[in-house]
Amino acid sequence: MSDVIIETAELSKVYPGTIALNKVNFKVRRGKVNVLIGENGAGKSTMMKILAGAETSSSGEIFVEGRKVEVSDVRAAERLGIGIIFQELNLFPNLTVSENIFAGNEITRRGSLQTRKEIDAARALLKRLGISIDPTMKLGDLYVGQQQLVEIAKALSKDVKVLIMDEPTSALSKSEVEILFKIIRDLKEQGITIIYISHRLEEIMTIGDNITILRNGFLVAEDEVANIDIPWIIRNMVGSDKKRFAYSDHALGEEVLTVKDVSLKRSNGTLALDHVSFSIRAGEIVGIYGLMGGGRTELMECILGAHPMATGDILLDNRSIMHMDIADRIRLGVSLVPENRQKEGLISLMSIVENATISSLWRFAVPLPLFNNLAPLRHKVEAEHVGDIVGRLGIKVGSIRDAITSLSGGNMQKVVIGKALLTMPKVLLMDEPTRGIDVGAKEDVYKAMDMLASSGIAIIYTTSELDEATAVSNRLMVLASGHLRAVMDRANYDREAIVRASTPLAMVG
């Protein structure tokens, strides 16, 4: 039996104005964790979509078990034993765990749904994965990490031989990542082959067996993980050892935002935020570090106005905005780049330009005095501003009129950042701004943040990655269990103290 279970020959994919894959010869090793890595726009997602039947290639061939195959759609891929778990989970929060596992693949008898059999089968699949989840629970009641494991069980219900995992740890805590890695090792022992996409270089070195690197649609390197190191990965991804940018040395302005004793109760009565207070000056970058559940996202949402029940006060330019709605806060100069770009940052049915300007349409509208609610858009001006943002952020697009779904995940994230910038913010909130973005694109985002701060914009960003927490911030705050546990200036960053402060209060002692 060959050690290669899937092989592509001269595989290419051409979109209007873009060659996403260029004659790629890719080999997937049987029973191994095959890491696929590359900068955003390198062709990783396109490759995986073709193998999973979600896209068709422009040219080239695919071989499974040495036999040439046509992967015309997702069902065809499933019949070949290929399953995929996308970065953005494809689940239904209002359905039970078992209903999600068998959605689209229901167990029936004579046209009747066999609910009990689905529950029993789901329980067996979860047990196989070593997961203690009740299959009758509503999926929406589970943590994100548990939902990720349900997605794996769903894939296994279709008897996969090859499981593609696209950024499976991007929303997981450290303990959840360890559980996932154990499951991956167990799946390998059961003979399942894994194709693993991630931008977290350290975890690639931990879990990977083989590595393939794409750059600008070309396969540029492949090797066994045991033979390489992180500098080798970076050199091949970006074409050289990419140097970190130098911080700009600019003066900070006056205090622009003040948060006073902000508290927020969750639906279960516990405090997501407990009397959090801080301020930020114009041109300053403040990083907020903490683990999942620490209150980072809730704090950003409170500043934007998404939680009317929050208490305390928030001042913008010494003016209270605490009782203003989101639209008014945006117009006054507060804008948010949300963590979940698919659900909260983009509208998939719209084009790139429509997504980029949806929060700032008032800038491009011409009110007609005789018609109260009629204000035609100046499309030429709109296009000029979006074109400028595309250039500044390095967004890879064929045309700004293309569908937003034509972009890679990292470029979609940049559009979300651009959308916030077009509102001309005084305070820019960025919740996990580099989630799902590769090492090269992260540098681009850091440079953009530094550039914006130099122009006088105050930036607050959250992260659960320690290196990112200290990457560009002038000052770092640590949140744990809704409490502000530590504040440090750039000159005094202490990694051990940061990690210690981020430990949930219930675990301290």
C-alpha positions in Angstrom: 0.0 0.0 0.0 1.4 3.4 -1.0 2.1 5.9 1.7 0.5 8.6 -0.4 -3.3 8.6 0.0 -4.1 11.7 -2.0 -2.0 13.3 -4.8 -2.6 16.3 -7.1 -0.9 16.7 -10.4 -0.5 20.1 -12.0 -3.6 21.3 -10.1 -4.6 24.9 -10.9 -7.4 27.2 -10.1 -7.9 30.5 -11.9 -10.4 33.2 -10.7 -11.0 36.4 -12.6 -7.8 38.4 -12.2 -6.2 35.9 -9.9 -4.3 32.6 -10.2 -5.1 31.0 -6.8 -3.2 27.7 -7.5 -0.5 27.3 -10.2 0.3 23.7 -11.2 0.6 22.3 -7.7 1.8 18.8 -7.1 0.7 18.0 -3.6 1.1 14.7 -1.7 -0.9 13.7 1.4 0.9 11.0 3.4 -1.3 8.2 4.8 -1.9 8.1 8.5 0.0 11.3 9.1 -0.8 14.9 10.1 0.0 16.7 6.9 0.5 20.4 7.6 -0.4 22.9 4.9 0.8 26.4 5.5 1.2 29.7 3.7 0.4 33.4 3.8 -3.1 34.6 3.2 -3.8 34.3 -0.5 -1.2 31.6 -0.9 -3.9 29.1 -2.1 -4.4 26.9 1.0 -8.1 27.4 1.3 -8.6 27.0 -2.4 -6.7 23.7 -2.4 -8.7 22.4 0.5 -12.0 23.4 -1.1 -11.1 21.6 -4.3 -10.2 18.4 -2.4 -13.4 18.6 -0.3 -15.6 19.2 -3.4 -16.6 22.8 -2.5 -14.7 24.2 -5.5 -13.7 22.6 -8.8 -10.2 23.0 -10.3 -9.5 24.9 -13.6 -7.0 22.2 -14.7 -5.0 19.3 -13.3 -5.7 15.9 -11.8 -6.6 14.4 -8.4 -5.7 10.9 -7.4 -7.1 9.1 -4.3 -5.6 5.7 -3.4 -3.7 5.9 -6.7 -6.9 6.2 -8.8 -7.8 9.3 -10.8 -11.0 10.8 -9.5 -13.5 13.6 -10.2 -14.4 15.5 -7.0 -17.4 17.3 -8.5 -19.1 18.2 -5.2 -19.0 17.7 -1.4 -21.0 14.4 -1.7 -18.5 13.1 -4.2 -15.7 13.9 -1.8 -17.5 12.2 1.1 -17.9 9.1 -1.0 -14.1 9.1 -1.5 -13.7 9.4 2.3 -12.7 13.1 2.4 -14.2 15.3 5.0 -13.5 18.9 6.0 -13.9 21.1 9.1 -13.9 24.7 8.1 -12.6 27.5 10.3 -16.0 29.0 10.7 -18.1 26.2 12.1 -21.0 24.9 10.0 -23.4 24.0 12.8 -26.9 25.0 14.0 -27.0 26.4 17.6 -30.8 25.8 17.9 -30.5 22.0 17.2 -29.2 19.3 19.5 -25.8 17.8 19.3 -27.0 14.6 17.6 -29.2 16.6 15.2 -26.1 18.6 14.2 -23.9 15.5 13.7 -26.4 13.9 11.3 -27.7 17.2 9.6 -28.0 16.4 5.9 -27.2 12.8 6.6 -30.1 11.8 8.8 -30.9 8.2 9.9 -34.3 7.3 8.5 -36.5 4.2 8.1 -39.3 4.2 5.6 -39.2 8.0 5.5 -39.3 8.4 9.2 -36.5 10.0 11.2 -34.9 7.6 13.7 -34.2 10.0 16.5 -33.2 7.4 19.1 -30.8 5.7 16.7 -29.2 9.1 15.9 -28.8 9.8 19.6 -27.2 6.4 20.2 -24.9 6.7 17.2 -23.9 10.3 18.2 -23.1 9.0 21.7 -20.9 6.3 20.2 -19.1 8.8 18.0 -18.5 11.1 21.0 -17.3 8.2 23.1 -14.9 7.2 20.3 -13.4 10.8 20.6 -13.3 10.6 24.3 -15.8 13.5 24.7 -18.3 13.7 27.5 -21.1 15.6 25.9 -24.8 14.7 26.1 -26.0 14.3 22.5 -29.4 15.6 23.5 -28.1 19.0 24.5 -28.7 22.1 22.4 -25.5 22.9 20.5 -25.8 26.6 21.4 -25.3 25.7 25.1 -21.8 24.4 24.5 -18.5 26.2 24.6 -16.9 27.0 21.3 -14.2 24.3 22.0 -16.9 21.7 22.5 -18.7 22.8 19.3 -15.4 22.2 17.5 -15.4 18.6 18.8 -19.0 18.1 17.7 -17.9 19.2 14.2 -15.2 16.5 14.2 -17.8 13.9 15.3 -20.0 15.1 12.4 -17.2 14.5 10.0 -16.5 11.0 11.4 -20.2 10.1 11.0 -19.5 10.0 7.3 -16.7 7.4 7.6 -13.9 9.7 6.5 -10.4 8.4 5.6 -9.0 11.9 5.3 -10.0 14.8 7.6 -9.2 18.3 6.6 -8.9 20.8 9.6 -8.8 24.5 8.7 -7.5 26.5 11.6 -9.1 24.2 14.2 -7.5 25.9 17.2 -8.2 29.6 16.3 -11.0 29.9 18.9 -9.8 27.4 21.4 -8.2 27.9 24.8 -4.9 26.2 25.7 -6.6 23.3 27.5 -9.0 22.8 24.6 -6.1 22.7 22.2 -4.5 20.0 24.3 -7.8 18.0 24.1 -7.9 18.5 20.3 -4.3 17.3 19.9 -5.1 14.1 21.9 -8.0 13.5 19.6 -5.9 14.0 16.5 -3.3 11.5 17.8 -6.1 9.0 18.5 -7.5 9.5 15.0 -4.1 8.8 13.6 -3.9 5.5 15.6 -7.3 4.6 14.0 -5.8 5.1 10.6 -7.3 8.5 9.7 -5.2 10.9 7.7 -5.2 14.5 8.8 -4.6 17.6 6.6 -4.0 20.4 9.1 -4.0 24.2 8.3 -2.8 26.6 10.9 -1.0 29.9 11.3 0.3 29.0 14.8 3.8 27.9 14.1 4.6 26.4 17.5 1.5 24.1 17.3 2.5 23.0 13.8 5.9 21.8 15.2 4.0 20.0 18.0 1.3 18.1 16.1 2.6 17.9 12.5 4.4 15.0 10.7 4.9 16.5 7.3 4.7 20.1 6.1 3.9 21.7 2.7 4.2 25.4 2.1 2.4 27.4 -0.6 3.3 30.9 -1.7 1.4 32.9 -4.2 -0.3 29.8 -5.6 2.9 27.8 -6.0 4.1 24.9 -3.9 7.5 26.1 -2.7 8.7 23.6 -0.1 7.8 20.3 1.6 9.6 18.2 4.2 9.1 16.2 7.4 8.5 18.4 10.4 11.3 16.6 12.3 13.8 18.0 9.7 12.8 21.7 9.9 12.4 24.6 12.3 10.3 27.8 12.6 12.8 30.1 10.7 12.8 27.6 7.8 9.0 27.9 7.7 9.0 31.7 7.7 11.7 31.9 5.0 9.7 29.7 2.7 6.4 31.4 3.5 7.5 34.9 2.8 10.6 34.3 0.7 13.0 35.6 3.3 13.5 36.1 7.0 10.9 38.8 7.4 12.1 41.4 9.9 9.8 42.8 12.5 8.9 46.5 11.9 10.3 49.2 14.1 7.9 51.1 16.3 7.3 54.7 15.3 8.4 57.1 17.9 5.5 59.5 18.0 4.2 61.7 20.8 0.9 60.8 22.4 -2.0 63.2 22.5 -4.6 64.1 25.1 -6.8 61.6 26.8 -9.5 60.6 24.3 -11.4 57.8 26.0 -12.1 57.1 29.7 -13.8 54.0 31.1 -15.1 54.3 34.7 -16.2 51.4 36.8 -17.8 49.5 33.9 -19.6 46.4 35.1 -21.7 43.8 33.1 -23.7 40.9 34.3 -24.1 37.7 32.3 -27.5 36.1 31.9 -26.6 33.6 34.6 -26.0 36.4 37.1 -22.2 36.2 37.2 -20.1 39.3 36.3 -18.5 39.4 32.9 -16.9 42.7 33.9 -16.4 43.9 37.4 -15.7 47.7 37.9 -13.2 48.0 35.1 -11.5 51.4 34.8 -8.8 52.8 32.5 -8.1 55.6 30.0 -6.3 55.9 26.6 -4.7 58.8 24.9 -4.7 59.8 21.2 -2.1 57.9 19.3 -1.7 55.2 22.0 -2.0 51.5 21.5 -3.4 49.5 24.5 -3.4 45.7 24.4 -5.8 43.7 26.5 -4.5 40.2 27.2 -6.5 37.4 28.8 -7.9 33.9 28.4 -11.3 33.1 26.8 -14.0 34.1 29.2 -11.9 36.7 30.9 -14.2 39.6 29.7 -12.1 41.0 26.8 -14.8 40.8 24.1 -17.5 42.1 26.6 -15.4 45.1 27.4 -15.0 46.0 23.7 -18.8 45.5 23.1 -19.6 47.8 26.1 -17.4 50.6 24.7 -19.2 50.3 21.4 -22.6 50.2 23.1 -23.7 46.6 22.5 -24.7 46.1 26.1 -27.3 48.7 27.2 -27.5 47.0 30.7 -23.9 47.7 31.5 -23.2 50.1 34.4 -20.5 52.7 35.0 -19.6 55.4 32.6 -17.6 55.9 29.3 -16.4 59.3 28.2 -15.2 60.2 24.7 -13.4 63.6 24.6 -14.8 64.2 28.1 -18.4 63.6 27.0 -20.4 60.7 28.3 -21.5 58.3 25.7 -22.8 55.6 28.1 -26.4 56.0 27.1 -25.9 56.5 23.4 -26.6 53.8 20.9 -24.1 52.1 18.6 -24.8 54.3 15.6 -24.3 57.5 17.5 -21.0 56.2 19.0 -19.7 55.2 15.6 -20.5 58.7 14.2 -18.7 60.3 17.2 -15.6 58.2 16.5 -15.8 54.7 18.1 -15.5 51.8 15.8 -15.0 48.0 16.3 -13.3 45.2 14.4 -15.2 42.2 15.8 -13.6 38.9 16.6 -16.0 36.8 14.4 -15.7 38.4 11.0 -18.2 36.0 9.3 -21.1 36.5 11.7 -20.5 40.1 12.9 -18.2 41.8 10.4 -19.3 40.9 6.9 -22.4 40.3 4.8 -21.7 37.4 2.5 -24.2 38.4 -0.1 -22.6 41.8 -0.6 -19.5 42.9 -2.6 -16.2 44.0 -1.2 -17.0 47.7 -1.6 -20.5 47.3 -0.1 -19.1 45.6 2.9 -16.3 48.1 3.3 -18.6 51.2 3.4 -21.7 49.8 5.1 -20.8 51.5 8.4 -19.8 54.8 6.8 -22.5 55.4 4.1 -23.2 58.9 5.5 -19.7 59.9 4.2 -20.7 59.1 0.6 -24.3 60.1 0.5 -25.7 63.4 -0.9 -28.8 64.4 1.0 -31.6 65.8 -1.2 -33.3 68.7 0.8 -36.7 68.0 -0.7 -36.7 64.3 0.0 -36.2 63.5 3.7 -34.8 60.0 3.5 -33.4 60.0 0.0 -29.6 60.4 -0.2 -28.0 58.9 -3.4 -24.5 57.5 -3.0 -21.5 59.1 -4.7 -20.2 55.8 -6.0 -17.0 57.3 -7.6 -16.0 58.9 -4.2 -16.9 55.6 -2.4 -14.8 53.6 -4.8 -11.8 56.0 -4.4 -11.9 55.7 -0.6 -12.2 51.9 -0.7 -9.4 51.7 -3.3 -7.2 53.7 -0.9 -8.0 51.3 2.0 -7.3 48.3 -0.2 -3.9 49.7 -1.0 -3.0 50.8 2.6 -3.9 47.4 4.0 -2.5 45.3 1.2 -5.8 43.6 0.5 -5.5 41.2 -2.5 -8.6 41.7 -4.7 -9.3 41.4 -8.4 -11.9 44.2 -8.2 -13.6 45.9 -5.3 -16.9 45.0 -7.0 -16.2 41.3 -6.6 -18.1 39.3 -4.0 -16.6 39.4 -0.5 -16.7 35.6 -0.5 -14.1 35.6 -3.3 -11.4 36.6 -0.8 -9.3 34.5 1.4 -10.0 34.5 5.2 -7.2 36.9 5.9 -8.2 39.3 3.2 -11.7 39.3 4.5 -10.4 40.2 7.9 -8.5 43.2 6.3 -11.8 44.3 4.7 -13.4 44.3 8.2 -10.5 46.5 9.4 -10.9 48.7 6.4 -14.6 49.1 7.1 -13.8 50.4 10.6 -11.2 52.8 9.3 -13.7 54.3 6.8 -15.8 55.6 9.7 -12.8 57.9 10.6 -12.6 56.7 14.2 -10.9 58.5 17.1 -10.9 55.2 19.0 -10.5 51.9 17.1 -11.4 48.7 18.9 -9.9 45.5 17.5 -11.1 42.2 19.0 -8.5 39.5 18.1 -7.6 41.4 14.9 -5.1 38.7 13.7 -7.2 35.6 14.4 -6.8 33.3 11.4 -4.2 35.5 9.8 -0.8 34.1 8.8 2.6 35.3 10.1 3.2 37.6 7.1 -0.2 39.2 7.2 0.1 39.7 11.0 3.1 41.9 10.3 1.0 43.9 7.9 -1.8 44.4 10.5 0.8 45.4 13.1 2.3 48.0 10.7 -1.2 49.3 9.9 -2.0 49.6 13.7 1.3 51.5 14.2 0.6 53.8 11.2 -2.9 54.6 12.4 -1.7 55.3 15.9 0.9 57.7 14.4 -1.9 59.6 12.8 -3.5 60.1 16.2 -6.0 57.3 16.4 -6.3 55.6 19.8 -6.3 51.8 19.4 -7.5 49.1 21.9 -6.9 45.5 20.8 -7.5 42.2 22.5 -5.6 39.0 22.2 -5.1 35.6 23.8 -1.6 35.2 22.3 1.2 36.4 24.6 3.6 37.4 21.7 0.8 39.4 20.1 -0.1 41.1 23.4 3.4 42.7 23.5 3.8 43.1 19.7 2.7 46.7 19.2 1.2 48.0 22.5 2.4 51.0 24.3 0.7 49.6 27.4 -0.8 46.2 28.3 -3.8 45.4 30.5 -4.6 41.9 31.7 -8.2 40.9 32.3 -9.2 37.8 34.2 -12.7 36.8 35.4 -13.9 40.3 34.5 -11.3 42.0 36.7 -8.4 44.3 35.5 -5.6 42.3 37.1 -2.4 44.1 35.8 -1.3 47.2 33.8 2.2 47.4 32.4 4.1 49.8 30.2 6.1 48.6 27.2 9.4 49.1 29.0 8.3 46.9 31.9 6.6 43.9 30.1 7.1 40.7 32.2 5.9 37.6 30.4 5.7 35.5 33.6 3.8 38.2 35.4 1.4 38.6 32.5 0.6 34.9 32.4 0.2 34.8 36.2 -2.2 37.8 36.2 -4.3 36.2 33.4 -5.1 33.1 35.6 -8.8 33.0 36.4 -9.4 34.2 40.0 -11.0 30.8 41.0 -7.6 29.2 40.2 -5.4 31.6 42.2 -4.3 30.5 45.6 
